[in-house]
């Protein structure tokens, strides 16, 4: 893998060595180069070496590395590392900064998952810091409220108080810090507090999403979906408008909230003065969460699960998240020679899409909170089961409808960041408010928005993911990791709802099958298949869905896919956002990457 990651994809580099005895002059060579490469006319420059679509080479470092979706947050992480903090400290600091700087994707009103490589024990540890449904609201009561408010009782709205579960992020910070932290939490949170108080310039992409959210929330409030909107306006608008690219944005309420957490610890948020504010807010707007729900919140350490893909172990977290869908896809794909097909060829994209359809049908039927349902992990991740599912794929025709696996199984918008430190600890962390910036609801004077993750519950009795008091909903956010021969290699993730498992499979294949380095793997054109059956069990796939492709795909490939029956949409999204750190097992050098679809940056030292 080292050679693949260092060299990049063979045959895809922009330059090649001249054979011995070449007598061409420099002018001859430049003229030949001009005729060898057609003019694109897209105003994009050319790289001297590396894959032509890559935006840059990987960032290198030895003492530490941080890769996040906002450059200032990456710098915060590196500053914490330089101050003697661990990778866990730096990840928490960066996450706190991102909650301020990228509120469209995350914040302390959301949930958190992480995978940590601990160099002391030589193993991976998983953290599930997702929150639970209100304990005082039954399924029958929820359905009655839905019928009264919306006139239907088979789907939870994506916004408003009924979609809110207890935020798990702060609990996750303190759980992670308690095991792997070095610096005091007050020092870890200090950079985010300072930026919230003093202000920071808004990035281009975040400014775009903030502008889009305003119209959405105003409309939803007008329709009665969001119970109140004054707190959103007071927190996220400046003189009635969302902050634009380059504008200085301050969030003094969030600064005060983070300071209270730094001073009072976890209890300030879950059983203290901040909790009292949140409890009073939900009572005021008629929401079901109460102080006792916050007091009962507990993150838990879990064992990551893995499959072997061509000799590399790919790790994800088990349900209630969707990470094992990526592992199911990889198990199916392992039976084919993807390298011979060619990266982003018609055969490759067809196969990837069909494997995704099969994995996502199982995702819709079997992924749920393990405290309430015995998820058949061993069977779902077995090579035998993958072979059975693989046999359903027709390489000449796109499937319009697929079913979940054998009946025996029935018995039985987000940020990603990664940080590595000088001691070899690597943290793969993902955190989210879920769809559309979150629920639209901001508790009085606290400076953050609650997540809307509860919208992912099913409402059908007997479904593994059906709503229940105190239950964790199905989750889309998933961190990932690759190891080989017991050594850490790549800490990575790719945010973006249902894009995440199919994105993880594409990244792993790009690195393992095609030898792309961590930056090239993230910058390469992607696919996203939409239309599979939902984990809420609303809307079964009957038409094959839609295969969304980026414009970097070839026209002949698109035509071939259409002949096989795929409905194609060339679009700019949603293809997620990726960060990664590769650790050279021989030299210990870190190779960091942050892709071009976000405004992020990898920083090493």
C-alpha positions in Angstrom: 0.0 0.0 0.0 2.9 2.4 0.7 4.0 2.2 -2.9 0.5 2.8 -4.2 -0.1 5.8 -2.0 3.3 7.3 -2.7 3.3 6.8 -6.4 -0.4 7.4 -7.3 -2.2 5.7 -10.1 0.1 4.3 -12.8 -0.6 5.8 -16.2 -2.6 8.7 -14.7 0.3 11.0 -14.0 0.8 14.1 -16.1 4.4 13.4 -16.9 6.6 10.4 -17.8 10.3 9.9 -17.9 12.0 10.0 -21.3 13.6 6.9 -22.7 17.4 6.7 -22.8 19.0 8.3 -25.9 16.2 10.8 -26.5 17.6 13.7 -28.5 14.5 15.9 -28.6 15.2 19.6 -27.8 13.2 21.3 -25.1 11.2 23.2 -27.8 10.4 19.9 -29.5 9.2 18.4 -26.3 7.0 21.3 -25.5 5.5 21.3 -29.0 4.8 17.5 -28.7 3.2 18.1 -25.3 0.9 20.7 -26.9 -0.3 18.3 -29.6 -0.5 15.3 -27.2 -3.1 17.0 -24.9 -6.3 18.5 -26.3 -7.3 21.9 -25.0 -10.0 21.6 -22.4 -11.2 25.2 -22.4 -12.3 25.0 -18.8 -9.9 27.7 -17.5 -8.2 25.1 -15.2 -4.4 24.9 -15.0 -2.3 21.8 -15.4 -0.3 20.0 -12.7 3.2 19.0 -13.5 2.8 15.5 -12.0 0.3 13.4 -10.2 -3.2 12.7 -11.3 -4.5 15.5 -13.6 -7.7 15.9 -11.7 -6.1 16.2 -8.3 -6.2 19.7 -6.8 -2.8 19.3 -5.1 -0.4 16.7 -3.6 -1.0 15.3 -0.1 0.2 17.4 2.9 3.1 15.9 4.7 4.1 16.0 8.4 5.8 14.0 11.1 4.9 15.5 14.5 1.2 15.8 13.7 -1.5 16.2 11.1 -5.1 17.6 11.1 -7.6 17.6 8.2 -10.9 19.3 8.6 -13.4 21.1 6.4 -12.5 24.6 7.6 -8.8 25.8 7.5 -9.2 27.7 10.8 -10.4 24.6 12.5 -7.4 22.6 11.1 -5.1 25.3 12.5 -6.9 25.1 15.9 -6.2 21.4 16.0 -2.5 21.9 15.1 -2.1 24.5 17.8 -3.5 22.1 20.4 -1.0 19.4 19.2 1.9 21.9 19.4 0.7 22.8 23.0 1.2 19.2 24.0 -2.3 17.9 23.4 -3.2 14.5 22.1 -4.9 13.8 18.9 -8.1 13.4 20.9 -7.7 16.9 22.4 -7.0 18.3 19.0 -10.1 16.6 17.5 -12.4 18.0 20.2 -10.9 21.5 19.8 -11.4 21.3 16.0 -15.0 20.0 16.4 -15.8 22.8 18.8 -14.5 25.3 16.3 -16.4 23.7 13.4 -19.6 23.9 15.4 -19.1 27.6 15.3 -17.6 28.0 11.9 -19.7 25.4 10.0 -23.0 25.5 11.8 -24.7 24.3 8.6 -23.3 20.8 9.3 -22.6 20.3 13.0 -22.6 21.7 16.5 -23.2 20.8 20.1 -26.9 20.3 19.3 -25.9 17.1 17.4 -24.4 13.7 17.8 -20.9 12.3 17.4 -19.1 9.0 16.5 -15.4 8.3 16.5 -12.8 5.6 15.9 -9.5 6.0 17.8 -6.2 4.2 17.1 -4.5 3.9 20.5 -0.7 3.3 20.0 -0.3 2.2 23.6 -2.6 -0.8 23.2 -2.2 -1.2 19.4 -5.9 -1.4 18.8 -8.9 0.6 17.6 -11.6 1.9 19.9 -15.1 3.0 18.8 -17.2 5.7 20.4 -21.0 6.0 19.9 -22.2 9.3 21.3 -25.6 9.4 19.7 -28.6 10.7 21.7 -31.9 9.0 22.5 -35.6 9.7 21.9 -37.7 11.4 24.7 -38.4 8.8 27.4 -41.8 10.3 28.2 -43.2 10.0 24.7 -44.6 6.7 23.5 -45.0 5.6 19.9 -48.8 6.0 20.2 -48.4 9.5 21.7 -46.0 10.5 18.9 -48.4 9.3 16.2 -51.3 11.2 17.9 -49.3 14.4 17.9 -48.3 13.9 14.3 -51.9 13.4 13.3 -52.9 16.5 15.1 -50.1 18.7 13.7 -49.6 17.3 10.2 -52.6 15.1 9.4 -50.5 12.0 9.0 -48.8 9.5 11.3 -46.4 7.5 9.1 -43.5 9.9 8.9 -41.7 12.3 11.3 -41.0 15.7 9.8 -37.4 16.5 9.1 -37.6 19.7 11.2 -39.3 21.0 14.3 -39.3 19.6 17.9 -40.7 16.2 17.1 -37.5 15.4 15.1 -35.1 16.2 18.0 -33.3 13.6 20.1 -30.9 14.4 23.0 -27.7 15.9 21.6 -24.7 13.5 22.3 -21.8 15.6 21.1 -20.7 17.2 24.4 -21.1 13.8 26.1 -18.9 12.4 23.4 -16.2 15.1 23.9 -15.9 14.3 27.6 -16.0 10.6 27.1 -13.2 10.8 24.5 -11.2 13.2 26.6 -11.6 11.1 29.8 -9.8 8.2 28.0 -7.4 9.9 25.6 -7.1 13.5 26.6 -4.0 15.3 28.0 -4.8 19.0 28.3 -7.6 20.4 30.5 -10.9 20.8 28.7 -10.8 24.5 29.4 -7.7 24.8 27.3 -9.1 22.5 24.6 -12.3 24.7 24.2 -10.5 28.0 24.5 -9.9 28.6 20.8 -13.5 28.0 19.8 -14.6 30.3 22.7 -12.3 33.1 21.5 -13.4 32.8 17.9 -17.1 32.8 18.9 -16.6 35.9 21.0 -14.2 37.8 18.7 -15.5 36.6 15.3 -14.1 34.9 12.3 -14.5 35.3 8.5 -17.2 33.0 6.9 -15.9 30.6 4.2 -17.4 30.6 0.7 -19.3 27.3 0.9 -20.6 27.9 4.4 -21.8 31.4 3.4 -23.7 29.7 0.5 -25.4 27.1 2.8 -26.3 29.8 5.4 -28.0 31.8 2.7 -29.9 28.8 1.5 -31.0 27.8 5.1 -32.7 31.2 5.8 -35.3 30.8 3.1 -35.9 27.2 4.1 -36.4 28.0 7.8 -38.6 31.0 7.1 -40.9 28.8 4.9 -41.1 26.0 7.4 -41.9 28.4 10.2 -44.7 29.8 8.1 -46.0 26.3 7.5 -46.0 25.6 11.2 -43.4 22.9 11.0 -40.8 24.9 13.1 -42.5 26.1 16.2 -40.5 29.4 16.7 -37.9 31.2 14.6 -36.9 34.3 16.6 -33.9 32.5 18.2 -32.6 31.3 14.8 -32.8 34.8 13.5 -31.1 36.3 16.6 -28.2 33.7 16.5 -27.5 33.2 12.8 -28.6 36.4 11.0 -26.8 39.8 11.0 -29.1 42.7 10.4 -31.7 40.3 9.2 -29.4 38.6 6.7 -27.2 35.4 6.8 -23.5 36.2 6.9 -21.8 36.1 3.5 -18.4 34.9 2.4 -15.6 37.0 4.0 -18.0 38.6 6.5 -16.9 38.5 10.2 -19.5 36.5 12.2 -19.7 36.4 16.0 -21.8 34.1 18.2 -21.5 35.5 21.8 -24.2 33.2 23.0 -22.3 30.1 21.9 -19.1 31.6 23.5 -21.0 31.8 26.8 -22.3 28.2 26.4 -18.9 26.8 25.6 -17.4 28.7 28.6 -20.0 27.2 30.9 -19.1 23.7 29.6 -15.4 24.5 30.0 -16.0 25.6 33.6 -18.7 23.2 34.7 -17.8 20.1 32.7 -20.2 17.7 31.1 -22.7 18.2 33.9 -23.3 21.8 32.9 -24.9 20.6 29.7 -26.7 17.5 30.8 -27.7 18.2 34.4 -27.1 21.8 35.2 -27.9 25.4 34.3 -27.8 24.8 30.5 -30.1 21.9 30.9 -32.6 24.0 32.7 -32.6 26.5 29.8 -33.2 23.7 27.3 -35.9 22.1 29.4 -37.8 25.4 29.7 -37.5 26.0 26.0 -39.0 22.7 25.1 -41.9 23.2 27.5 -42.4 26.7 26.0 -42.7 25.5 22.4 -44.5 22.2 23.2 -41.6 19.8 22.5 -41.3 16.4 24.2 -37.7 16.4 25.5 -37.2 17.1 29.3 -34.3 17.6 31.7 -34.5 13.9 32.7 -33.8 12.9 29.1 -30.5 14.9 29.2 -29.5 13.6 32.6 -29.9 10.0 31.2 -27.6 10.5 28.2 -24.5 8.3 28.1 -22.0 7.7 25.3 -20.5 4.2 25.2 -17.3 2.6 23.9 -18.0 0.0 21.3 -15.8 -2.4 19.2 -15.4 -1.4 15.6 -16.2 -4.1 13.1 -14.2 -4.9 9.9 -14.0 -7.0 6.8 -10.9 -7.9 4.9 -10.7 -6.3 1.4 -7.8 -7.7 -0.7 -5.6 -8.0 2.4 -6.6 -4.7 4.0 -8.9 -4.5 7.0 -11.5 -1.8 6.6 -13.2 -0.7 9.9 -16.5 0.9 10.6 -18.8 1.2 13.6 -21.7 -1.2 14.0 -25.4 0.0 14.0 -27.3 2.2 15.0 -25.1 3.7 12.3 -24.9 2.8 8.6 -21.1 2.0 8.4 -21.5 -1.7 7.8 -23.2 -0.9 4.5 -19.8 0.1 3.2 -18.4 -3.2 4.4 -21.2 -5.1 2.8 -20.5 -3.3 -0.5 -16.8 -4.1 -0.3 -17.5 -7.8 0.4 -19.6 -8.0 -2.7 -17.0 -6.0 -4.8 -14.1 -8.2 -3.7 -15.4 -10.9 -6.0 -14.6 -8.8 -9.1 -11.4 -7.5 -10.7 -12.1 -3.8 -10.4 -8.6 -2.9 -11.4 -9.0 -4.6 -14.8 -12.3 -2.8 -15.3 -10.7 0.6 -14.9 -11.5 3.4 -12.5 -14.9 5.0 -13.2 -15.4 2.8 -16.2 -19.0 1.7 -17.1 -18.4 -1.7 -15.6 -17.0 -0.3 -12.4 -19.8 2.3 -11.9 -22.5 -0.3 -12.8 -21.0 -2.8 -10.3 -20.6 -0.3 -7.6 -24.2 0.9 -8.0 -25.7 -2.6 -8.0 -23.7 -3.5 -4.9 -24.9 -0.4 -3.2 -28.6 -1.2 -4.0 -28.2 -4.6 -2.4 -26.4 -3.3 0.7 -28.9 -0.5 1.2 -31.9 -2.8 1.1 -30.4 -4.6 4.1 -29.6 -1.2 5.6 -33.3 -0.3 5.4 -34.4 -3.5 7.0 -31.8 -4.5 9.6 -29.9 -1.5 10.9 -31.2 -0.2 14.3 -30.3 0.5 17.9 -28.7 -2.7 19.2 -30.2 -2.0 22.6 -33.6 -2.7 21.1 -32.8 -5.1 18.2 -30.3 -7.9 17.8 -28.6 -6.8 14.5 -27.4 -9.9 12.7 -23.9 -8.5 12.2 -22.0 -11.8 11.7 -24.3 -12.9 8.9 -24.5 -9.5 7.2 -20.7 -9.2 7.1 -19.9 -12.8 6.2 -18.2 -13.7 2.9 -20.8 -16.4 2.2 -23.7 -13.9 2.5 -21.8 -11.5 0.2 -21.5 -14.3 -2.4 -25.3 -14.9 -2.2 -25.9 -11.2 -2.8 -23.3 -11.0 -5.5 -25.1 -13.7 -7.5 -28.0 -11.3 -7.9 -26.0 -8.8 -9.9 -26.5 -8.7 -13.7 -23.6 -6.9 -15.4 -25.7 -6.1 -18.4 -28.8 -4.7 -16.7 -29.5 -2.3 -13.8 -31.8 -3.7 -11.2 -35.0 -1.8 -10.7 -36.0 -3.6 -7.5 -34.1 -5.7 -5.0 -35.1 -7.3 -1.7 -33.3 -7.5 1.6 -31.4 -10.6 2.4 -32.6 -14.1 3.5 -35.5 -14.4 6.1 -33.1 -15.8 8.7 -31.8 -12.3 9.2 -35.3 -11.2 10.5 -34.9 -13.6 13.3 -31.8 -13.1 14.5 -25.5 17.7 6.3 -22.4 16.7 8.8 -18.6 17.3 9.3 -15.8 14.8 9.2 -12.3 15.5 10.7 -9.2 13.5 11.4 -6.2 14.2 13.6 -2.9 12.4 14.3 -0.3 13.1 16.9 3.4 12.6 17.4 2.8 9.4 19.4 0.9 7.7 16.7 -2.6 8.2 18.0 -5.1 8.8 15.2 -8.7 10.0 15.6 -11.4 9.5 13.0 -14.4 11.7 14.1 -17.7 12.6 12.5 -20.3 14.9 14.0 -23.6 16.2 12.7 -26.8 18.2 13.2 -28.3 16.0 10.3 -30.5 17.4 7.6 -30.6 21.0 6.6 -28.5 22.6 9.4 -30.7 20.9 12.0 -34.2 21.2 13.4 -34.4 25.0 13.0 -34.8 25.4 16.7 -32.3 27.3 18.9 -32.7 27.2 22.7 -33.0 30.6 24.3 -29.6 32.4 24.5 -27.4 29.3 24.0 -26.2 29.9 20.5 -26.6 26.5 18.8 -29.3 24.6 16.9 -30.7 21.2 17.9 -30.3 18.3 15.5 -33.2 16.6 13.7 -31.9 13.1 13.8 -35.2 11.7 15.2 -36.7 12.0 11.7 -34.8 8.8 10.9 -37.0 6.7 13.0 -39.5 4.3 11.3 -43.1 4.4 12.6 -44.1 0.9 11.5 -44.7 -1.5 14.4 -42.3 -4.4 14.2 -39.6 -2.7 12.2 -36.2 -2.8 13.9 -35.8 1.0 13.6 -39.3 1.8 14.9 -39.6 4.7 17.3 -39.5 3.9 21.0 -38.9 6.0 24.2 -35.2 6.2 25.0 -34.1 4.6 21.7 -31.4 5.8 19.4 -32.5 6.4 15.8 -30.8 5.0 12.7 -27.7 7.2 12.0 -26.0 8.1 8.8 -22.8 9.5 10.2 -19.8 7.1 10.1 -16.1 7.4 10.7 -13.8 4.9 9.0 -10.3 3.4 9.3 -8.0 1.1 7.4 -5.4 -1.2 8.9 -3.0 -3.9 7.6 -1.1 -6.5 9.5 -2.2 -4.9 12.8 -0.8 -1.5 11.8 -2.8 1.8 11.3 -2.8 3.0 7.7 -5.6 5.4 6.9 -8.0 7.4 9.1 -10.7 8.7 6.8 -14.3 9.7 6.4 -16.7 11.1 3.8 -19.7 13.0 5.1 -23.0 13.4 3.4 -26.0 11.4 4.4 -26.6 8.2 2.3 -23.5 9.2 0.3 -21.3 8.0 3.1 -21.2 4.2 2.7 -21.0 4.4 -1.1 -18.4 7.1 -0.7 -16.3 5.0 1.7 -16.4 2.1 -0.8 -15.2 4.4 -3.6 -12.3 5.7 -1.5 -11.2 2.2 -0.4 -11.3 1.0 -4.0 -9.5 4.1 -5.3 -6.6 3.4 -2.9 -6.5 -0.4 -2.9 -7.5 -1.3 -6.4 -6.2 1.7 -8.3 -3.3 3.0 -6.2 -4.4 6.6 -5.9 -2.9 8.5 -3.0 -5.1 10.0 -0.3 -5.6 13.3 -2.1 -6.2 11.8 -5.5 -8.7 9.4 -4.0 -10.7 12.3 -2.6 -10.5 14.5 -5.7 -11.5 11.9 -8.3 -15.1 12.1 -9.7 -17.7 10.2 -7.8 -21.1 8.6 -8.2 -24.0 8.8 -5.8 -27.0 6.5 -6.2 -30.3 7.7 -4.7 -33.7 6.1 -4.5 -33.0 3.0 -2.4 -35.5 2.0 0.3 -35.3 4.4 3.3 -34.5 3.2 6.9 -37.8 4.8 7.9 -39.4 2.1 5.7 -41.3 4.8 3.7 -41.0 4.5 -0.1 -39.6 1.1 -1.3 -37.4 1.2 -4.4 -39.3 0.0 -7.4 -37.8 1.9 -10.3 -34.0 1.4 -9.8 -33.5 4.9 -8.5 -31.2 7.5 -10.0 -27.4 7.3 -10.6 -26.0 10.8 -10.0 -22.6 11.5 -11.6 -20.1 14.3 -11.5 -19.2 16.0 -14.7 -15.7 14.5 -14.7 -17.2 11.2 -16.0 -16.7 10.3 -19.7 -19.6 10.7 -22.2 -19.1 7.2 -23.5 -19.3 5.7 -20.0 -22.6 7.6 -19.4 -24.0 6.3 -22.7 -23.0 2.7 -21.7 -24.7 3.0 -18.3 -27.9 4.3 -19.9 -28.0 1.4 -22.2 -27.9 -0.9 -19.2 -31.0 0.8 -17.8 -29.5 3.4 -15.4 -31.4 6.7 -15.0 -28.5 9.2 -15.1 -28.3 12.7 -13.6 -25.2 14.8 -14.1 -25.0 17.1 -11.1 -22.8 19.0 -8.6 -24.1 17.1 -5.6 -24.5 15.5 -3.2 -21.1 13.8 -3.3 -20.1 14.5 0.3 -16.9 15.9 1.7 -13.8 13.9 2.5 -10.7 14.1 4.8 -8.0 11.5 5.4 -4.6 10.9 7.0 -2.4 8.1 5.8 0.5 7.0 8.1 3.5 5.4 6.5 4.2 2.3 8.6 7.9 2.4 7.9 8.8 6.1 8.3 5.9 7.3 10.5 5.3 10.2 8.0 1.7 11.4 7.9 0.1 12.2 4.5 -3.0 14.4 4.9 -5.8 15.2 2.5 -8.8 17.5 2.3 -10.8 17.4 -0.9 -11.8 20.3 -3.2 -15.6 19.9 -2.7 -15.3 21.7 0.6 -13.3 24.7 1.8 -11.1 22.5 4.0 -7.4 22.0 4.5 -4.9 19.5 5.8 -2.1 20.9 8.0 0.9 19.0 9.1 4.1 19.8 11.0 
